[in-house]
């Protein structure tokens, strides 16, 4: 962590960083003000500093959405540097390597762990497990997620691909942006879903921990849609298969909840309590990932077996 100096550039001093809001900055949100002023620091460092109570406005604890006015004093006591976000390497219970060659690996993420660090120097992430199994990836990318190509929510389990060379990272990053890394999920939803659905509701994922679904608006990009197919109905819940390509944060969970079929165990988007043994967790699992191999240029699919919690309804 770096303690910042009083002037424009960061310095290792004790006073902290003090900024005065200028006339031209009046009406700017605190988080946007800090991102504009602290250009040498990652955006996530600004977010974390605010959430950790390291930012004060005229002596009061700063909030991300607070609007600033000319003349106010913004004090930042501590803020993380880019290097503080590099995930510490380490083994991770429940994680494994589903596939690996010289170019790409696919990892198994257990439920209830972060894909990449949520806070500086956070241990126990899938990115840290990737660095532990393949230490050289830190030389390819120094981002918090290293060379992981997709992310899963904290409570979601399943397959995540990672590049193992710089060329593979460049190639697969382009494929991801084109929506060519396809992901297939299994989830258990409340209610009886009897037919295939294509959910194209627009999702606003800017700010906050919960996304907003606009059912009245259709996302113009089909790569942002969710296709769901029923697999099995057990009398109280339906096991469904969901497919996305360029998904937004919480897309499957938010889309299904908006359609009236919330994922079992989802405490953010559902008011329906989980039923039965083994449904305490979020019942969402990334079961398959399909992509073009960066060297062979052949399409391949890697499967992540369904966790035991899904087994009883899936095998009936």
ABEGO torsion letter per residue (X at the ends): XBBBBABABBBBBAAEBBBBBBAAABGBBAAAAAAAABAABBAAAAAAAAAAGABBBGGBBBBAABBBBBGBBBBBABBBBAAAABBBBEBBBGBBBABBBAABBBBBBBBGBBABBABBGBBGBAAAAAAAABAAAAAABABAAEABABBBBAABBEBBBBBABAAAAAAAAAAAAAGABBBBBBBBBBEBBABBBBBABBBBABEEABBBBBAABBBABAAABBBBBBABBAGABBBBBBBBABBBBGAAAAAAAAAGBBBBGBAAABABBBBEBGAABBBBBBABBBBBBAAAGBBBBBBBBBBAAAAAAAAX
